Amino acid sequence: MSATIDVVTTLGMNDACDPSFRICSTWETFSNSHDHWHAIYVNWSVYFGAGQVRLGLKLAAEAAANGARVQLRQIREALENADSG
């Protein structure tokens, strides 16, 4: 499985990455649901759900209001907490 990711510049999120990049995984390590792709043993997850995207944007806006950038671990923790709650 592979996909090309186009990064949308978002205030409060890390802008120190390439504007476009490719993610890939062997089929055996890939898992997915209706709103999430993940590869085990590889450090990437992609979220598609509207609520998940809203949560990431909310965290980025809060960070930007404080003159900071939201960290990936903060978004991942918030998404995991939202999934389990």
Buried (B, 14 or more C-beta within 10 A) or exposed (E): EEEEBEEEEBEBBEEEEEEEEEBEBEEEEBEEEEBBBBBEEEEEBBBEBEEBEEBBBBBBBEBBEEEEBBEEEBBEEBBEEEEEE
